[in-house]
Each structure stands twice: as C-alpha cells, then as structure tokens.
C-alpha cells in the first residue's frame, strides 16, 4: 500500500507540490485569523445573588435568605448547578448555567424570579458583577486602631471604594463589616407646643 502511494507521488510531482503549497497557505491564513487569548474563558455562565442581612447568624441567613432564593430559582432554563454560602450577615447564591446560556438572558431570568422571593423587609438582594472565573479577586482589610468602626466604614465607603471603582478593569467593590453611620431624629414630646 505504501509503495503505491510513494510511486503515485513520484509520478505526479507537480500535483503533490501544488497541494502541499495550498495546504500550507490555508494553514498560515487560519493561524493568523485564530483568536488568541492569554487566559481563555472556559467557564460556564454564572450569576451570583448577593444579599446582606446585617447582624444575623448564619443559620438565620440560611433559613430566611438563601433557602427562599434557592427555592424560587429552581427550574430556570439552562440551570445546571446551584450553590449557596451563608455566613454571618451575608448570603451568596451562585447559579451556574450550561454552555447554551447567554449572560444577559440568564441575569434577566434571575432578576425576574427575585421579584417573587419572600424576604425580610430590610433585605434587598443584588446581582454580583458580570465577571468570569478567571477574574482576579482581591480582599483587603481596612485597619485604623485609633478610629471607631463607624469611621473606618465611612472611610471605606467614601474614599477607598470610590478610588478602587475608578480603576479600569475593576468590576465591583463590596464592603462588608464595620459600622454603618446613621442619622436619627428623635422627637421629644415634652418640648412640643400645644
């Protein structure tokens, strides 16, 4: 069999040389048009539902936040996996979709279902930023021992977060912990005029 192929190639030299040149040209053109990514995104589409419930234990967060969200998200089209993490004051539900799902359509489906979830009044879930699994995550702690937690949180919210958001490529900054500054007006009924 090999002898027949070799003898055919020797008899039809021009045909074989022309086919080789054509094959090489097609290969070079295909190589130049090939999209090159240093870190190709091979992860499925995912949507995160992040809900803060300050001051609540993980068991309460799981029962009042994570489980109702998971129950409502069951049956979404293209949904292949659902995981949740409930920690002190925070619930993160991660919904993973198959390869046929589109980012914006999946996020829209999750938003529509979130409207039907029965959650405590002071809680409002938000969707995590539209990033991929190859994105960088940077966690930091703001420490100022001579300042109270309320001032540290105000510094985070009004200075650090705004500076980080102005950096190109930063998708989101999520603050967690510290004291949130509140302004309260208390009425003294004894001072009111009749």
C-alpha positions as CSV (number, residue, x, y, z in Angstrom):
1,X,0.0,0.0,0.0
2,X,2.8,2.4,1.0
3,X,4.7,1.6,-2.2
4,X,1.6,2.6,-4.3
5,X,1.3,6.0,-2.5
6,X,5.0,6.7,-3.0
7,X,5.0,5.8,-6.6
8,X,1.9,7.9,-7.3
9,X,3.6,10.9,-5.5
10,X,6.8,10.5,-7.6
11,X,4.8,10.3,-10.8
12,X,2.6,13.3,-10.0
13,X,5.2,15.7,-8.6
14,X,3.5,18.9,-9.7
15,X,0.2,17.9,-8.2
16,X,1.7,16.9,-4.9
17,X,3.8,20.1,-4.7
18,X,0.8,22.3,-5.6
19,X,-1.4,20.5,-3.0
20,X,1.4,21.0,-0.3
21,X,1.7,24.7,-1.1
22,X,-2.1,25.1,-1.0
23,X,-2.3,23.3,2.3
24,X,0.5,25.4,3.8
25,X,-1.2,28.6,2.6
26,X,-4.6,27.6,4.2
27,X,-2.8,26.7,7.4
28,X,-1.0,30.1,7.6
29,X,-4.2,32.0,6.9
30,X,-6.1,30.0,9.5
31,X,-3.4,30.6,12.1
32,X,-3.4,34.3,11.5
33,X,-7.2,34.5,11.9
34,X,-7.1,32.4,15.1
35,X,-8.2,34.5,18.1
36,X,-5.5,34.3,20.8
37,X,-6.3,34.8,24.5
38,X,-3.7,34.5,27.2
39,X,-6.3,33.0,29.5
40,X,-9.3,31.8,27.6
41,X,-12.6,31.8,29.4
42,X,-13.7,28.2,29.5
43,X,-16.1,28.6,32.4
44,X,-19.9,28.4,32.2
45,X,-22.2,31.4,32.6
46,X,-22.9,32.0,36.2
47,X,-25.0,34.6,38.2
48,X,-24.4,35.4,41.8
49,X,-27.2,36.7,44.1
50,X,-25.6,38.6,47.0
51,X,-27.7,39.5,50.0
52,X,-26.6,41.3,53.1
53,X,-28.6,40.7,56.3
54,X,-26.6,42.5,59.0
55,X,-26.4,41.2,62.5
56,X,-27.9,37.8,61.7
57,X,-26.4,34.4,62.5
58,X,-25.5,32.0,59.6
59,X,-28.5,29.8,60.5
60,X,-30.9,32.7,60.2
61,X,-29.4,33.9,56.9
62,X,-29.7,30.3,55.5
63,X,-33.3,29.9,56.6
64,X,-34.6,33.4,55.8
65,X,-32.5,34.4,52.7
66,X,-30.6,31.5,51.0
67,X,-33.3,28.8,51.1
68,X,-36.1,31.1,49.7
69,X,-33.9,32.3,46.9
70,X,-32.8,28.7,46.0
71,X,-36.4,27.5,46.1
72,X,-37.5,30.3,43.6
73,X,-34.5,29.7,41.3
74,X,-35.3,26.0,40.8
75,X,-36.4,25.3,37.2
76,X,-34.6,28.1,35.5
77,X,-33.9,27.3,31.9
78,X,-30.3,26.1,31.2
79,X,-29.6,25.9,35.0
80,X,-27.2,23.1,35.8
81,X,-25.9,23.8,39.3
82,X,-26.9,26.0,42.3
83,X,-24.8,26.5,45.4
84,X,-25.1,28.9,48.3
85,X,-22.9,30.1,51.1
86,X,-24.4,31.6,54.2
87,X,-22.2,33.3,56.7
88,X,-22.7,35.9,59.4
89,X,-24.9,38.6,57.8
90,X,-24.3,37.5,54.2
91,X,-25.8,35.1,51.7
92,X,-24.3,34.3,48.3
93,X,-26.3,32.1,45.9
94,X,-24.3,31.1,42.8
95,X,-26.3,29.8,39.8
96,X,-24.4,28.0,37.1
97,X,-25.8,27.7,33.6
98,X,-24.9,25.4,30.7
99,X,-22.9,26.3,27.6
100,X,-26.0,27.3,25.6
101,X,-27.0,30.0,28.1
102,X,-26.3,33.7,27.4
103,X,-25.0,36.1,30.1
104,X,-27.7,38.8,29.8
105,X,-30.6,36.4,29.3
106,X,-29.6,34.4,32.4
107,X,-29.2,37.5,34.5
108,X,-32.7,38.7,33.3
109,X,-34.2,35.4,34.3
110,X,-32.7,35.6,37.8
111,X,-33.9,39.2,38.2
112,X,-37.5,38.2,37.2
113,X,-37.5,35.4,39.7
114,X,-36.0,37.5,42.5
115,X,-39.1,39.7,42.5
116,X,-41.2,36.7,43.6
117,X,-38.9,35.8,46.6
118,X,-40.4,36.5,50.0
119,X,-37.6,38.1,52.1
120,X,-37.5,40.2,55.2
121,X,-38.4,43.9,54.6
122,X,-34.9,45.3,55.4
123,X,-33.2,43.0,52.9
124,X,-32.6,43.7,49.2
125,X,-30.7,41.1,47.1
126,X,-28.4,42.3,44.3
127,X,-26.7,40.5,41.4
128,X,-23.0,40.2,41.5
129,X,-21.0,41.8,38.8
130,X,-20.8,40.1,35.4
131,X,-17.3,38.7,35.6
132,X,-15.7,35.4,34.8
133,X,-14.0,32.8,36.9
134,X,-10.6,33.9,35.6
135,X,-11.1,37.3,37.1
136,X,-8.9,38.5,39.9
137,X,-10.4,38.8,43.4
138,X,-8.6,41.0,45.9
139,X,-9.6,41.0,49.6
140,X,-8.3,43.6,52.0
141,X,-8.9,44.8,55.5
142,X,-9.0,48.4,56.5
143,X,-7.4,48.8,59.9
144,X,-7.3,52.0,61.9
145,X,-6.9,51.1,65.6
146,X,-7.4,54.7,66.9
147,X,-10.7,55.1,65.0
148,X,-14.1,53.6,65.7
149,X,-15.6,51.1,63.3
150,X,-18.2,53.6,62.1
151,X,-15.4,56.0,60.9
152,X,-13.5,53.1,59.3
153,X,-16.6,52.1,57.4
154,X,-17.2,55.7,56.3
155,X,-13.6,55.9,55.1
156,X,-14.1,52.6,53.1
157,X,-17.4,53.8,51.6
158,X,-16.5,57.3,50.7
159,X,-12.8,57.2,49.9
160,X,-11.3,53.7,49.3
161,X,-14.3,52.3,47.4
162,X,-14.6,55.3,45.1
163,X,-10.8,55.2,44.3
164,X,-11.0,51.4,43.5
165,X,-14.0,51.8,41.3
166,X,-12.2,54.4,39.2
167,X,-9.5,51.9,38.2
168,X,-10.1,50.4,34.8
169,X,-11.0,46.7,34.9
170,X,-12.4,46.7,38.4
171,X,-15.9,45.2,38.1
172,X,-17.2,45.7,41.7
173,X,-16.2,46.6,45.2
174,X,-18.2,45.0,48.0
175,X,-17.9,46.4,51.5
176,X,-18.6,44.0,54.4
177,X,-18.4,44.7,58.1
178,X,-17.8,47.8,60.2
179,X,-20.4,50.1,61.5
180,X,-22.7,52.0,59.1
181,X,-23.2,55.6,60.0
182,X,-26.8,56.5,60.7
183,X,-28.5,59.8,61.4
184,X,-31.5,59.6,63.6
185,X,-34.0,62.3,64.6
186,X,-35.6,61.7,68.0
187,X,-38.6,63.8,68.9
188,X,-39.1,64.9,72.5
189,X,-42.8,65.1,73.1
190,X,-42.3,67.2,76.2
191,X,-41.0,70.1,74.1
192,X,-43.9,70.1,71.7
193,X,-46.3,73.1,71.9
194,X,-50.0,72.5,72.2
